[in-house]
Amino acid sequence: MDDQKKTYYIDVGTGHITQSARSSTWSYKIQASDKEISELRKLFDQNYSTEWDTFIRAHIPYVEYHLDRENDQYDSMIQQVYGMIYKLGDEETKNHIENMNILPKDE
């Protein structure tokens, strides 16, 4: 795979990754190699699967959120997604993610 960095635009809500700033809405601009984009796509795929687990679990009313393993998995996955976007992001992206306070302080 090519190690040359290219510009990509990311929408976390949909898991959309594109090289065109005009093809769809986006929230974050990053610089990534083909390998890094493959890793990010894999994280988005895992996150999508975790979202389904939390959706199914949400229909079991007696499990409290703070005791819910599926929600813990989702929280972990979304932190991994934002961590990678932060690592690859431009200054505006990094500042936005820092202001969200979603990542552990050691990121």
C-alpha positions in Angstrom: 0.0 0.0 0.0 1.0 3.6 -0.6 2.4 5.4 2.5 1.8 8.9 0.9 -0.6 11.0 2.9 -3.7 12.3 1.2 -6.5 14.6 2.4 -9.7 13.0 3.5 -13.0 14.3 4.9 -14.8 12.4 7.6 -18.3 12.2 8.9 -18.4 10.2 12.1 -22.2 10.0 12.3 -22.4 8.1 9.0 -18.9 6.6 9.0 -18.4 8.3 5.6 -14.8 8.8 4.4 -14.2 10.8 1.2 -11.5 12.7 -0.6 -13.9 15.3 -1.9 -14.9 18.1 0.3 -18.0 18.7 -1.9 -19.4 15.2 -2.3 -21.1 15.0 1.1 -21.2 16.7 4.5 -18.2 16.2 6.7 -17.0 17.3 10.1 -13.3 16.5 10.1 -10.4 16.9 7.8 -7.4 14.5 8.1 -4.2 13.6 6.3 -3.8 9.8 6.0 -2.1 7.0 4.2 -4.0 4.2 2.5 -3.1 1.9 5.4 -4.4 4.5 7.9 -7.7 4.9 6.0 -8.1 1.1 6.0 -7.7 1.1 9.7 -10.2 3.9 10.1 -12.7 2.1 7.9 -12.2 -1.0 10.1 -12.9 1.0 13.2 -16.1 2.5 11.6 -17.2 -1.1 10.7 -16.6 -2.3 14.2 -18.5 0.8 15.6 -21.5 0.1 13.4 -21.6 -3.5 14.7 -21.4 -2.2 18.3 -24.2 0.3 17.6 -26.5 -2.5 16.6 -25.6 -4.3 19.9 -26.6 -1.2 21.9 -29.8 -0.8 19.9 -30.8 -4.4 20.6 -29.8 -4.0 24.3 -31.8 -0.8 24.6 -35.0 -2.9 24.3 -34.1 -4.7 27.6 -35.4 -2.1 30.1 -34.0 -3.6 33.3 -30.3 -3.2 32.5 -29.0 0.1 33.7 -26.7 2.1 31.5 -23.7 2.1 33.9 -24.0 -1.7 34.1 -24.3 -2.2 30.4 -21.4 -4.0 28.7 -22.6 -3.1 25.2 -22.6 0.6 26.0 -19.1 0.3 27.4 -18.0 -1.3 24.1 -19.6 1.5 22.2 -17.9 4.1 24.3 -14.6 2.4 23.8 -15.1 2.1 20.0 -16.1 5.8 19.6 -13.1 6.9 21.6 -10.9 4.8 19.3 -12.5 6.4 16.2 -12.0 9.9 17.6 -8.5 9.1 18.8 -7.5 8.1 15.3 -9.2 11.1 13.7 -7.4 13.3 16.3 -4.0 11.7 15.5 -4.5 12.3 11.7 -6.4 15.6 11.9 -5.5 19.1 11.0 -5.4 21.8 13.7 -9.1 22.6 13.5 -10.0 18.9 13.8 -7.7 18.5 16.8 -9.0 21.6 18.5 -12.6 20.5 18.0 -12.0 17.0 19.4 -10.1 18.5 22.4 -13.1 20.7 23.1 -15.4 17.7 23.0 -13.5 16.1 26.0 -14.2 12.7 24.6 -10.6 11.4 24.7 -8.6 10.4 27.8 -6.3 13.1 28.9 -3.2 11.2 27.7 -4.2 11.3 24.0 
